[in-house]
Amino acid sequence: MADIHHFQLPALRAAIAEVVKGFGSSPTEVDLVTDNLLAANLTGHDSHGVGMLPRYTESFLEGGLKPNAHIETRIDHGALLGLDGHSGFGQVVGHETMLLGIERAKTHGSCIMALGNAHHLCRIGAWAEMAVAQDLIAIHFVSVLSRPVVSPWDGSDARFGTNPICIGIPVSGQPPVILDFATSVIAQGKARVAHNKGEALKPGQIIDDKGQPTTDPVFAVKAPMGALRTFGEHKGFGLALVCELLGGALANAMTLREYPTSRRVLNGMLTILIDPQKLSPGDHFGQESMAFIDWVKASPAMAGTEGVKIAGEPERQTRAERLVDGIPVDSNTWRDILLAAEKLDRDPQLIQRLAQGNQ
Ligand SMILES: NC(=O)c1ccc[n+]([C@@H]2O[C@H](COP(=O)([O-])OP(=O)(O)OC[C@H]3O[C@@H](n4cnc5c(N)ncnc54)[C@H](O)[C@@H]3O)[C@@H](O)[C@H]2O)c1
């Protein structure tokens, strides 16, 4: 078991911004990348938090990740946009895509955006949160263009990425619904976190390099590679397939059929934004959604559980806790971040001091 450091948010933010400066990023990019990674840690998704920096560093040093790149609008039909992320930080090109799409959806009532060639878009819920903050519904289908790590149902080797789906829905007078998950039974980063912590996965989550069931996360982390499985048996497999077709073939003009062998991780994302006010004037949608969620939450708690939670609630709860208790980072992940900082010509001792709250 690895040790766990607990860093307070302002100190960890200063330390991580110091690492991100090593990419040669503009001050705005440093802020967007740092805040997006920390927001993932705050919501409890450590798999998509600051522990991504070593991977981003490898990708950058190989020339796969292009700092200071911005979206280019290739197709513009008003409410239908085709965008190229030019291998820029997903934290930047994802942000720019959402700003553009939100503006169009406010004008037209809806907007469909196909973003291709974005470097890792990280926690997709962050993009849905931008839309619901503007009272829009957001639906995202995402493909992951990297080494395949997920097996198809009844298959015995990896043919997909972890292809996430995310749906954000604003609800009148209540926090939004943010449904956001990988179509693999766990996100790949969670296998990396388990491996770094020396923990086993649950049965049914992973197969080894021979296609046999195992609980060792190493088969999702390094060679010889096995594969994660999709959640929900054939149903998750169907969703993973649809993400590849919509986020990959449609938005990115590429699928995992011919994948790169580099450390780069590209996402393709098809996003559908809907203004519910324009489809449901008078807020019938808002009132009915609120009433339905109240009714669902009134279901008596099953023994041994905390009762019904609505998607997005666990993340808000974890965020509130971590803002007080600090953000846990296991010592293996922290060591890898300091090593990455060194490769980016940043001073690891300064980063260590910053993270501990000392200048
Ligand atoms: N950019 C990429 O390439 C990529 C790839 C895969 C995953 N991801 C991201 O990884 C993150 C983690 O994915 P995951 O599959 O591990 O998520 P997960 O299995 O933790 O599921 C998260 C979802 O389930 C909801 N949830 C959790 N517990 C619940 C409960 N008790 N009751 C009701 N709802 C509950 C959460 O609110 C959230 O919507 C996501 O943010 C996803 O976007 C990104």
The ligand as an ORCA input file, in Angstrom:
! r2SCAN-3c Opt
* xyz 0 1
  N     -11.325     11.840    -21.313
  C     -11.335     10.538    -21.393
  O     -10.749      9.953    -22.296
  C     -12.068      9.726    -20.363
  C     -12.190      8.342    -20.540
  C     -12.886      7.611    -19.591
  C     -13.422      8.231    -18.470
  N     -13.274      9.570    -18.320
  C     -13.799     10.243    -17.131
  O     -13.508      9.454    -15.998
  C     -14.373      9.811    -14.946
  C     -14.695      8.618    -14.115
  O     -15.459      7.649    -14.848
  P     -15.982      6.341    -14.105
  O     -16.558      5.422    -15.106
  O     -14.918      5.822    -13.211
  O     -17.127      6.971    -13.194
  P     -17.914      6.268    -11.989
  O     -18.011      4.804    -12.164
  O     -17.358      6.800    -10.717
  O     -19.393      6.856    -12.191
  C     -19.591      8.198    -12.048
  C     -21.041      8.531    -12.319
  O     -21.911      7.746    -11.506
  C     -22.599      8.600    -10.573
  N     -22.701      7.880     -9.298
  C     -21.659      7.417     -8.563
  N     -22.128      6.798     -7.444
  C     -23.473      6.876     -7.487
  C     -24.527      6.427     -6.621
  N     -24.274      5.772     -5.470
  N     -25.789      6.682     -6.984
  C     -26.061      7.360     -8.137
  N     -25.124      7.799     -9.001
  C     -23.851      7.561     -8.672
  C     -21.758      9.828    -10.479
  O     -22.493     10.964    -10.049
  C     -21.293      9.972    -11.917
  O     -22.287     10.509    -12.742
  C     -15.561     10.486    -15.635
  O     -15.535     11.844    -15.252
  C     -15.282     10.350    -17.132
  O     -15.686     11.478    -17.902
  C     -12.631     10.330    -19.244
*
